[in-house]
Amino acid sequence: MTIEETIETTLLHLSFTTHNVKGLLAILSKYVVMTRSEIGCKNVDLCGSFTESNKFVIIEKWESEIAARRHFDSDVMVEMAKNCSDLLTKQPEIDLLEGISAHDLA
């Protein structure tokens, strides 16, 4: 694979802790479905923690850092943030990550 053929992947990791599981899951489920249709989105997964029953994580894959950063200001992200703010027990954890494959380490 040449440098020109390298596939860039940017990951967005969102973590939420709630006092209202049912309410938060309704908001996050809608967010996941809507995010999948955003330009540049490759995949979105909603996960529940095995170790903390009130913690949920969203893992998003974007085709570029620019696409992921553009998503931060999207109507979908803004609506989700506003709707879940009263349901959280602490600030959500948000991290933007660079995808590194085993090929990159060779």
C-alpha positions in Angstrom: 0.0 0.0 0.0 1.4 3.4 -1.0 1.0 6.6 1.0 -1.5 7.7 -1.6 -3.6 4.6 -0.9 -3.5 5.0 2.9 -7.1 5.1 4.3 -7.4 7.7 7.0 -9.8 7.0 9.8 -10.7 9.4 12.7 -12.6 8.1 15.7 -14.8 10.1 18.0 -15.3 8.6 21.4 -18.2 9.9 23.5 -18.9 8.6 27.0 -22.1 9.4 29.1 -23.0 8.6 32.7 -26.7 9.0 33.5 -29.3 8.9 36.3 -32.0 8.2 33.7 -31.0 5.2 31.5 -34.3 5.0 29.6 -34.3 8.7 28.8 -30.7 8.9 27.7 -31.0 5.8 25.5 -33.9 7.3 23.6 -31.8 10.4 22.9 -28.6 8.5 22.0 -30.4 6.0 19.8 -31.9 8.8 17.7 -28.5 10.5 17.6 -26.8 7.3 16.3 -29.3 6.7 13.6 -29.1 10.4 12.4 -25.3 10.5 12.6 -25.0 7.5 10.3 -26.4 9.7 7.5 -23.9 12.5 8.0 -21.4 13.2 5.3 -18.1 11.5 6.0 -19.5 9.1 8.7 -18.2 5.6 8.2 -19.9 3.9 11.2 -21.4 4.6 14.6 -21.8 2.2 17.5 -23.7 2.7 20.8 -22.4 0.6 23.6 -23.4 -0.1 27.2 -20.8 -0.6 29.9 -20.6 -4.1 31.5 -19.0 -2.5 34.6 -21.2 0.5 35.1 -24.9 0.0 34.3 -25.5 3.7 33.9 -22.6 4.4 31.5 -22.9 4.4 27.7 -20.3 5.0 25.0 -20.6 6.0 21.4 -17.8 5.2 19.0 -17.9 6.9 15.7 -15.6 6.4 12.7 -15.1 9.3 10.3 -13.3 9.4 6.9 -11.2 12.3 8.1 -10.5 14.6 11.0 -12.2 17.4 9.1 -15.4 15.5 8.8 -15.4 14.6 12.5 -14.8 18.2 13.5 -17.5 19.4 11.2 -19.9 17.0 12.9 -19.3 18.7 16.3 -21.2 21.7 15.0 -23.9 19.7 13.2 -27.6 20.0 14.0 -27.5 16.4 15.0 -24.7 16.8 17.6 -26.1 20.1 19.0 -29.6 18.6 19.4 -28.3 15.5 21.2 -26.1 17.6 23.5 -29.0 19.9 24.5 -31.5 17.0 25.0 -29.2 14.9 27.2 -27.7 17.6 29.4 -30.3 17.3 32.2 -29.9 13.5 32.2 -26.2 13.2 32.9 -24.6 12.8 36.3 -21.3 14.4 35.0 -19.9 16.1 31.9 -19.6 13.7 29.0 -16.1 12.6 28.1 -15.3 13.4 24.5 -12.1 12.4 22.6 -11.1 12.6 19.0 -8.7 9.9 18.0 -6.4 9.0 15.1 -7.0 5.5 13.8 -3.7 3.6 13.7 -3.7 0.2 12.0 -1.1 -2.5 12.3 0.0 -1.6 8.8 1.0 1.9 10.1 3.3 0.3 12.6 5.2 -1.9 10.2 
